[in-house]
Each structure stands twice: as C-alpha cells, then as structure tokens.
Amino acid sequence: MNTKHQFIFLSILISLCFSCASVKDAGGKAGPILPMKTGWYLYDFERTFKGIEDEYNMALATQMKIVQEITYKYTGVVCYFEDGVLYDPVTGIELSINNEGNVRCVENISIKGTLGKDGNFFWSGLKEEHGRLNSIFVKGTLRPLPDSARGGKEYNGVYHLIDTGTKREQLVNIKDGFYTWKYIDGQEAGFTPWPLLVHPDGSISCSMEITTVMEMGELSKVNYSTGFDMKGKIVPGQGISIEEVSRSAGAAQTQRDSPHVYAGTMIRSGEYPNEAIPKNIESLVNSGRAAIKVEPKPNPSKYPSWYLNFPVKPGFIYAAGEKTFAVQKTAFALAEAAAAANLAEQIRVQIESSITEISSNDRTLIDERIKSEAIQQVNYKIIERYYNEETHTAFVLVEMALK
C-alpha cells in the first residue's frame, strides 16, 4: 500500500479511537445509545442497491466495466425498537441489534452490520429481485426520541391537505407527536411514505434524494439525482401548511423547482371512511411486524458456519457473498463479486468518516472520489468457498488486510 493509502487508514484509526462514544437524543441529551432501550428513534440513512448480477452479465457481453447503482437518502424517519428488534418502516424489515451493537436479520441471513455507541450504524446484505442478485448497503444514524421531543396531544387529529399547484390530495393522521400520511388521489406516490416527528412547536421536516449511477467503461457515465426537502407547521385544532421543494442534478446541471405548497384543515370524524385514513404510527408498526412474522424464514442449517459468523482478526475486514444458480462457476463468480462489492463499501464508509468533517464542498464530486479510492484499495483473498448441491447455492468468504 502506498504512503497516501497508509495516511488515509491512519486517519481512520485515529478518528475511530478518539470519536465520541455517545449520541445526543432528539431532545439534546447526550449518552451512549447501547444497549438500546425500548422506544422510538429518529432514523436518518442512505441505502444503496448495486446490481451485482446485471453488472456481471453486461460486463461479459461488452467486455467493459459496468456500474449500476441506485442510492436512496432519507432524513426525518421515525422507527421503533422493542425486544431487541428495530422495525424499519421504509423497507419493512426487522433488524436484530444486541447489546454489543451487532446487527442481524432473521428474514435475511446475509444482512450483517454494526451499531456504534455514538449512534452511527452500517449494515449490508444481499437481495434477489426478479431472479437477479443485488447488494444492499445501508449507513446512517439513530437517535433516541424521548417524549419531551414530541408534540403534545393538542396536535392530534386527521387533516386533509391539497397541493395548491398540482391539486394532489393527502390525508394526514397525527397522534401522540407522530405524523403519518398517504395520497388519496389514486396516483402512485413513487416511494413509501414514512412516519415523521411532530416537534413540540408543531414543526415537521424531512427529505429524500434518489441518485442513479450508470457506467459503461469510458463510453458512458451517468450520475443523476432527484429529491425533495419538506418543511411544515401544524396549528393545533386548525390546520397544516407545508412547503416542499424538489431538486435535481446531473449532466452538469442543477435545478430547484418552485416550491409546492400544501395547505389543509382538520376534518370531522366520519368525513372520510376509516380505510382511507392513514394508520397511526403504532398501528403501522404493529401491522408491519405482523406481516414479517408470517413470512417464510431461511434455514440456517443450509449455510456454512463461517457465513453465519465471520472471523474476527485485528487488522482485517471480512465480507461474504452468496448466489443460487445451477452452474457452479457462475454462482461462485457472482458470490465473489458480491463479497468484493461489500468490501469496497466498508472501505468507503471508513474513508468517508475520516474526511466528512473537513470537506463539504461539491458533495457529488467528493462521493465519486471516495468511491473510486475505495475500489482501488480492494485487495482481498478468498479464504472460504462452498457450494450447497441441494440448494445450488455458492458461498464465498473474503479477507482483506488493512495495512
């Protein structure tokens, strides 16, 4: 590793050693987040889907390096932790988090990650969609949400909102300091509406951004983002006013649209049928968790022990991949590609954590440079391979030294 890379990793180690091991809750009170307590949390995160199988197949066909990624960034999401499990209302999955901060998922054995005492977390896993293998990388922060940080019962009620420009309609259900909503005009939202926090002063805010990255060697490179920022205010017993600004960036152009203004009033009981009214946050969580419980679960006995529990060795990081496919060679190739992508993402997160505080100009350019640096640093060796003849699944474990 050259001097530049050694310096980056030294910076990472220093930042990790001296970082504050506590987190401020939404009310401003500081303290370690572990062990997690039952209750509500603010959940800001970004989730990246990488098309491992599509990249592999297109690279074979074109003999070029292919990149296919979509990243979703969310702020202002409210989630719930109980009985050692965090329910994510955006993706509809449950993450098990133990007292040491280890993150796992019963429904998806490939998911593994860590939650630090400072509230920062990272987890990754694999997901098949339409028979194609994708990697998932998620990083973000969790902050405890005490009762004192939530608006009171004076804001409770159901509200009808109308976009004064597009005339799109929403129903909003506010209960005990939480805001849930859905469109009622029959049009697709394009994303899953998530529960928001109502602050004691009646203010609400959130944001979302979707970034698509497509590359075909030196022939074509596309990096395009679109998203929105939303801020609003609730007047108890009267109504809600919201301003939403959409933005987009890409192809050397940045655009901010004129604000969408939503205005609405509290409705009377019975004005809309019950099925039209959004579930309150407790019902939303309970119904989501109930749906997960009836889903079929993977059988751990079908997985090699080293896939379930990675080795722990100072100075090394590990990643694994899996792929179900009848042709062993292809299955192993895709499993290895998934593991390598996981390593690159781990390195990217570490590099990013060491430079975020000293560089805030041109976020897109910085992200691209960090990602490029992380990919260049991936230098691993395969330490375990296994093919399950019964399930036609290949498993690969890779190891990489950090020095």
Secondary structure as GFF3:
##gff-version 3
##sequence-region A 1 403
A	DSSP	alpha_helix	3	18	.	.	.	ID=ss1
A	DSSP	beta_strand	23	24	.	.	.	ID=ss2
A	DSSP	beta_strand	30	31	.	.	.	ID=ss3
A	DSSP	beta_strand	39	50	.	.	.	ID=ss4
A	DSSP	alpha_helix	52	62	.	.	.	ID=ss5
A	DSSP	beta_strand	66	82	.	.	.	ID=ss6
A	DSSP	beta_strand	85	88	.	.	.	ID=ss7
A	DSSP	beta_strand	93	97	.	.	.	ID=ss8
A	DSSP	beta_strand	102	104	.	.	.	ID=ss9
A	DSSP	beta_strand	112	115	.	.	.	ID=ss10
A	DSSP	beta_strand	120	129	.	.	.	ID=ss11
A	DSSP	beta_strand	132	144	.	.	.	ID=ss12
A	DSSP	three_ten_helix	147	149	.	.	.	ID=ss13
A	DSSP	three_ten_helix	153	155	.	.	.	ID=ss14
A	DSSP	beta_strand	157	163	.	.	.	ID=ss15
A	DSSP	beta_strand	169	175	.	.	.	ID=ss16
A	DSSP	beta_strand	178	183	.	.	.	ID=ss17
A	DSSP	beta_strand	196	197	.	.	.	ID=ss18
A	DSSP	beta_strand	203	216	.	.	.	ID=ss19
A	DSSP	beta_strand	220	235	.	.	.	ID=ss20
A	DSSP	beta_strand	239	250	.	.	.	ID=ss21
A	DSSP	beta_strand	253	256	.	.	.	ID=ss22
A	DSSP	beta_strand	260	266	.	.	.	ID=ss23
A	DSSP	three_ten_helix	274	276	.	.	.	ID=ss24
A	DSSP	alpha_helix	281	293	.	.	.	ID=ss25
A	DSSP	three_ten_helix	300	302	.	.	.	ID=ss26
A	DSSP	alpha_helix	305	308	.	.	.	ID=ss27
A	DSSP	beta_strand	316	324	.	.	.	ID=ss28
A	DSSP	alpha_helix	328	355	.	.	.	ID=ss29
A	DSSP	three_ten_helix	356	358	.	.	.	ID=ss30
A	DSSP	alpha_helix	363	377	.	.	.	ID=ss31
A	DSSP	beta_strand	381	388	.	.	.	ID=ss32
A	DSSP	beta_strand	393	401	.	.	.	ID=ss33
###
